């Protein structure tokens, strides 16, 4: 159990530490928020839309440009095309915690060899679930 806890803590710190600076001193809340976002990223990578949607709070909002999806049904509909095929994967390029929010920059890798860079996602976490996600490209 202690080894698993250390692994989770190391993962959370790796997720939360900016790539270009000294590791941040993380509060327990920061660690818990980073773990929730890591679970979200893992769910996306799993290819399971339902697992991914379950990482959001029931009343969560996702904002991408002018588009806003609120609640599980709208979030599921918005992301459904991302899960129709497993032809892409994401790689976390940079991550950190800014003003209590977990922020990640991700690049996209496609089976045909194409790569797309980058999206910036800012997560507000509440009770272990994603409460609000802002995505910019």
C-alpha atoms as a printed R data frame, in Angstrom:
    type eleno elety resid chain resno       x      y       z
1   ATOM     1    CA   UNK     A     1   0.000  0.000   0.000
2   ATOM     2    CA   UNK     A     2   2.841  2.424   0.844
3   ATOM     3    CA   UNK     A     3   4.501  1.775  -2.519
4   ATOM     4    CA   UNK     A     4   1.241  2.531  -4.335
5   ATOM     5    CA   UNK     A     5   0.816  5.765  -2.330
6   ATOM     6    CA   UNK     A     6   4.346  6.829  -3.194
7   ATOM     7    CA   UNK     A     7   3.742  6.042  -6.852
8   ATOM     8    CA   UNK     A     8   0.540  8.066  -6.844
9   ATOM     9    CA   UNK     A     9   2.308 10.972  -5.125
10  ATOM    10    CA   UNK     A    10   5.184 10.822  -7.608
11  ATOM    11    CA   UNK     A    11   2.712 10.753 -10.494
12  ATOM    12    CA   UNK     A    12   0.818 13.724  -9.081
13  ATOM    13    CA   UNK     A    13   4.008 15.705  -8.624
14  ATOM    14    CA   UNK     A    14   5.179 14.825 -12.133
15  ATOM    15    CA   UNK     A    15   1.820 15.905 -13.538
16  ATOM    16    CA   UNK     A    16   1.822 19.118 -11.539
17  ATOM    17    CA   UNK     A    17   5.448 20.176 -11.913
18  ATOM    18    CA   UNK     A    18   6.157 22.627 -14.745
19  ATOM    19    CA   UNK     A    19   8.651 21.180 -17.197
20  ATOM    20    CA   UNK     A    20  10.953 24.193 -17.139
21  ATOM    21    CA   UNK     A    21  11.205 25.012 -13.430
22  ATOM    22    CA   UNK     A    22  11.918 23.574 -10.018
23  ATOM    23    CA   UNK     A    23   9.252 21.175  -8.694
24  ATOM    24    CA   UNK     A    24   6.471 22.987  -6.887
25  ATOM    25    CA   UNK     A    25   5.656 22.419  -3.233
26  ATOM    26    CA   UNK     A    26   2.187 20.924  -3.487
27  ATOM    27    CA   UNK     A    27  -0.621 21.104  -0.960
28  ATOM    28    CA   UNK     A    28  -2.818 18.072  -0.302
29  ATOM    29    CA   UNK     A    29  -5.549 19.766  -2.361
30  ATOM    30    CA   UNK     A    30  -3.141 20.312  -5.272
31  ATOM    31    CA   UNK     A    31  -2.130 16.644  -5.153
32  ATOM    32    CA   UNK     A    32  -5.765 15.495  -5.071
33  ATOM    33    CA   UNK     A    33  -6.619 17.796  -7.981
34  ATOM    34    CA   UNK     A    34  -3.635 16.532  -9.982
35  ATOM    35    CA   UNK     A    35  -4.754 12.942  -9.305
36  ATOM    36    CA   UNK     A    36  -8.271 13.750 -10.560
37  ATOM    37    CA   UNK     A    37  -6.847 15.227 -13.757
38  ATOM    38    CA   UNK     A    38  -4.517 12.241 -14.198
39  ATOM    39    CA   UNK     A    39  -7.558  9.940 -13.888
40  ATOM    40    CA   UNK     A    40  -9.259 12.106 -16.536
41  ATOM    41    CA   UNK     A    41  -6.271 11.824 -18.909
42  ATOM    42    CA   UNK     A    42  -6.055  8.067 -18.266
43  ATOM    43    CA   UNK     A    43  -9.776  7.731 -19.044
44  ATOM    44    CA   UNK     A    44  -9.304  9.622 -22.321
45  ATOM    45    CA   UNK     A    45  -6.379  7.392 -23.237
46  ATOM    46    CA   UNK     A    46  -8.410  4.261 -22.413
47  ATOM    47    CA   UNK     A    47 -10.733  4.925 -25.332
48  ATOM    48    CA   UNK     A    48 -13.834  4.594 -23.127
49  ATOM    49    CA   UNK     A    49 -16.199  7.524 -23.566
50  ATOM    50    CA   UNK     A    50 -18.219  6.486 -20.490
51  ATOM    51    CA   UNK     A    51 -15.106  6.254 -18.304
52  ATOM    52    CA   UNK     A    52 -14.033  9.670 -19.586
53  ATOM    53    CA   UNK     A    53 -17.426 11.307 -18.949
54  ATOM    54    CA   UNK     A    54 -17.480  9.814 -15.439
55  ATOM    55    CA   UNK     A    55 -14.442 11.971 -14.534
56  ATOM    56    CA   UNK     A    56 -16.668 15.062 -14.789
57  ATOM    57    CA   UNK     A    57 -19.016 16.329 -12.082
58  ATOM    58    CA   UNK     A    58 -22.702 15.941 -13.004
59  ATOM    59    CA   UNK     A    59 -23.012 19.720 -13.543
60  ATOM    60    CA   UNK     A    60 -19.576 20.201 -15.112
61  ATOM    61    CA   UNK     A    61 -18.964 22.602 -17.962
62  ATOM    62    CA   UNK     A    62 -16.495 22.313 -20.809
63  ATOM    63    CA   UNK     A    63 -15.626 25.505 -22.665
64  ATOM    64    CA   UNK     A    64 -13.825 25.355 -26.006
65  ATOM    65    CA   UNK     A    65 -13.826 28.734 -27.709
66  ATOM    66    CA   UNK     A    66 -17.455 29.846 -27.965
67  ATOM    67    CA   UNK     A    67 -18.798 26.316 -27.396
68  ATOM    68    CA   UNK     A    68 -19.986 25.379 -23.905
69  ATOM    69    CA   UNK     A    69 -21.165 21.894 -22.949
70  ATOM    70    CA   UNK     A    70 -22.849 21.487 -19.567
71  ATOM    71    CA   UNK     A    71 -23.582 18.197 -17.835
72  ATOM    72    CA   UNK     A    72 -22.775 14.637 -18.770
73  ATOM    73    CA   UNK     A    73 -25.135 14.392 -21.762
74  ATOM    74    CA   UNK     A    74 -23.737 17.465 -23.537
75  ATOM    75    CA   UNK     A    75 -20.134 16.579 -22.651
76  ATOM    76    CA   UNK     A    76 -20.673 13.027 -23.969
77  ATOM    77    CA   UNK     A    77 -22.135 14.387 -27.223
78  ATOM    78    CA   UNK     A    78 -19.301 16.894 -27.619
79  ATOM    79    CA   UNK     A    79 -16.534 14.292 -27.186
80  ATOM    80    CA   UNK     A    80 -18.247 11.329 -28.897
81  ATOM    81    CA   UNK     A    81 -16.352 11.733 -32.180
82  ATOM    82    CA   UNK     A    82 -13.023 11.591 -30.313
83  ATOM    83    CA   UNK     A    83 -13.903  8.064 -29.194
84  ATOM    84    CA   UNK     A    84 -15.309  6.682 -32.466
85  ATOM    85    CA   UNK     A    85 -11.875  5.380 -33.380
86  ATOM    86    CA   UNK     A    86  -8.643  5.000 -31.497
87  ATOM    87    CA   UNK     A    87  -6.584  6.593 -34.223
88  ATOM    88    CA   UNK     A    88  -4.924  9.176 -31.998
89  ATOM    89    CA   UNK     A    89  -3.178  9.461 -28.677
90  ATOM    90    CA   UNK     A    90  -2.198 12.367 -26.499
91  ATOM    91    CA   UNK     A    91   1.088 13.235 -24.888
92  ATOM    92    CA   UNK     A    92   1.360 15.701 -22.023
93  ATOM    93    CA   UNK     A    93   3.947 18.277 -23.062
94  ATOM    94    CA   UNK     A    94   3.805 20.463 -19.974
95  ATOM    95    CA   UNK     A    95   1.775 20.617 -16.791
96  ATOM    96    CA   UNK     A    96   1.470 22.647 -13.651
97  ATOM    97    CA   UNK     A    97  -0.819 24.155 -11.085
98  ATOM    98    CA   UNK     A    98  -1.736 27.807 -11.533
99  ATOM    99    CA   UNK     A    99  -3.984 29.587  -9.051
100 ATOM   100    CA   UNK     A   100  -5.314 26.260  -7.775
101 ATOM   101    CA   UNK     A   101  -6.147 24.936 -11.232
102 ATOM   102    CA   UNK     A   102  -4.344 22.099 -12.977
103 ATOM   103    CA   UNK     A   103  -3.084 23.190 -16.391
104 ATOM   104    CA   UNK     A   104  -1.775 20.842 -19.067
105 ATOM   105    CA   UNK     A   105  -0.510 21.316 -22.578
106 ATOM   106    CA   UNK     A   106  -1.022 18.266 -24.777
107 ATOM   107    CA   UNK     A   107   0.041 17.231 -28.252
108 ATOM   108    CA   UNK     A   108  -1.862 14.775 -30.428
109 ATOM   109    CA   UNK     A   109  -0.337 11.862 -32.334
110 ATOM   110    CA   UNK     A   110  -2.263 10.089 -35.091
111 ATOM   111    CA   UNK     A   111  -1.816  6.572 -36.455
112 ATOM   112    CA   UNK     A   112  -1.060  7.998 -39.912
113 ATOM   113    CA   UNK     A   113   2.078  9.668 -38.513
114 ATOM   114    CA   UNK     A   114   0.611 13.149 -38.285
115 ATOM   115    CA   UNK     A   115   1.063 15.187 -35.117
116 ATOM   116    CA   UNK     A   116  -0.848 18.170 -33.870
117 ATOM   117    CA   UNK     A   117   0.315 20.569 -31.239
118 ATOM   118    CA   UNK     A   118  -1.038 21.760 -28.929
119 ATOM   119    CA   UNK     A   119  -4.021 22.269 -26.723
120 ATOM   120    CA   UNK     A   120  -3.982 23.980 -23.351
121 ATOM   121    CA   UNK     A   121  -6.475 22.620 -20.847
122 ATOM   122    CA   UNK     A   122  -7.224 24.291 -17.542
123 ATOM   123    CA   UNK     A   123  -9.081 22.195 -14.967
124 ATOM   124    CA   UNK     A   124 -11.093 23.264 -11.957
125 ATOM   125    CA   UNK     A   125 -11.631 20.240  -9.734
126 ATOM   126    CA   UNK     A   126 -14.353 19.842  -7.101
127 ATOM   127    CA   UNK     A   127 -14.733 16.779  -4.868
128 ATOM   128    CA   UNK     A   128 -12.421 14.709  -7.058
129 ATOM   129    CA   UNK     A   129 -14.294 15.444 -10.298
130 ATOM   130    CA   UNK     A   130 -13.681 17.901 -13.129
131 ATOM   131    CA   UNK     A   131 -16.061 20.815 -12.422
132 ATOM   132    CA   UNK     A   132 -14.944 23.059 -15.281
133 ATOM   133    CA   UNK     A   133 -12.582 22.534 -18.189
134 ATOM   134    CA   UNK     A   134 -11.395 25.355 -20.432
135 ATOM   135    CA   UNK     A   135  -9.625 24.238 -23.619
136 ATOM   136    CA   UNK     A   136  -7.758 26.476 -26.053
137 ATOM   137    CA   UNK     A   137  -5.831 25.538 -29.194
